[in-house]
Amino acid sequence: MPSPTRDTLLHIAERTHWETARAAGVSYTMSTLGRTLDDEGFIHCSSEMDQVDGVLARFYGAVPREDLVLLVVDVSRLDAPVRHEPVGDDVFPHVFGPIPVSAVIEVRSLPQNR
């Protein structure tokens, strides 16, 4: 799987939440597993696949991979600001607003547990 560029972000989404937003044509507002943008204040994202792999291992281990998708988000299509903020020893991008469906340029399956 190619790595994203600086112009894209990666977001792990529960398939049902993504498909519901896409089908309704409304912006996607889930922040992370079971938490909304309103709950968190931003939408958690990753800059690269190594970060995605770490997040999957730490927070999504009990979720079947077929219930998840990886959204590739075009930053230029966002209406909300993106801030790169420290989390532990790493820096993760956070989107401070909803993600328009039109900003999602690719939807990928996620690799199985390693």
QUIZI-V661872 format. One record per residue. N is the residue number from 0. RES is the residue in one letter. PSI is psi in degrees with one decimal (999 if undefined). Layout:
N&RES&PSI / N&RES&PSI
//
This chain:
0&M&124.7 / 1&P&149.5 / 2&S&152.1 / 3&P&163.5 / 4&T&178.4 / 5&R&-18.2 / 6&D&-1.9 / 7&T&156.2 / 8&L&159.8 / 9&L&137.6 / 10&H&126.0 / 11&I&123.1 / 12&A&143.7 / 13&E&127.2 / 14&R&-44.5 / 15&T&-38.7 / 16&H&-43.8 / 17&W&-48.0 / 18&E&-34.8 / 19&T&-46.3 / 20&A&-46.0 / 21&R&-46.0 / 22&A&-36.3 / 23&A&-13.8 / 24&G&26.6 / 25&V&158.3 / 26&S&147.7 / 27&Y&130.6 / 28&T&19.9 / 29&M&133.9 / 30&S&-49.0 / 31&T&-173.8 / 32&L&110.0 / 33&G&8.6 / 34&R&138.0 / 35&T&171.1 / 36&L&-42.1 / 37&D&-36.6 / 38&D&-43.8 / 39&E&-30.0 / 40&G&-7.8 / 41&F&170.6 / 42&I&123.9 / 43&H&134.8 / 44&C&175.3 / 45&S&156.8 / 46&S&-23.3 / 47&E&166.6 / 48&M&-30.8 / 49&D&-40.0 / 50&Q&-42.9 / 51&V&-47.0 / 52&D&-42.4 / 53&G&-42.9 / 54&V&-41.9 / 55&L&-45.6 / 56&A&-40.8 / 57&R&-37.2 / 58&F&-17.8 / 59&Y&17.9 / 60&G&-32.3 / 61&A&-2.5 / 62&V&124.8 / 63&P&135.2 / 64&R&-31.0 / 65&E&-13.7 / 66&D&1.0 / 67&L&154.2 / 68&V&160.5 / 69&L&116.8 / 70&L&131.4 / 71&V&117.5 / 72&V&127.6 / 73&D&111.3 / 74&V&-34.7 / 75&S&-15.7 / 76&R&3.6 / 77&L&143.1 / 78&D&-13.7 / 79&A&152.9 / 80&P&150.6 / 81&V&128.5 / 82&R&135.3 / 83&H&114.5 / 84&E&146.2 / 85&P&135.7 / 86&V&109.0 / 87&G&-128.2 / 88&D&9.2 / 89&D&173.9 / 90&V&125.2 / 91&F&145.1 / 92&P&138.7 / 93&H&133.1 / 94&V&119.9 / 95&F&57.2 / 96&G&177.0 / 97&P&158.1 / 98&I&113.1 / 99&P&142.5 / 100&V&-35.4 / 101&S&-15.8 / 102&A&-14.7 / 103&V&110.1 / 104&I&-10.7 / 105&E&145.5 / 106&V&120.5 / 107&R&152.1 / 108&S&156.1 / 109&L&147.0 / 110&P&152.2 / 111&Q&164.9 / 112&N&144.4 / 113&R&999
//
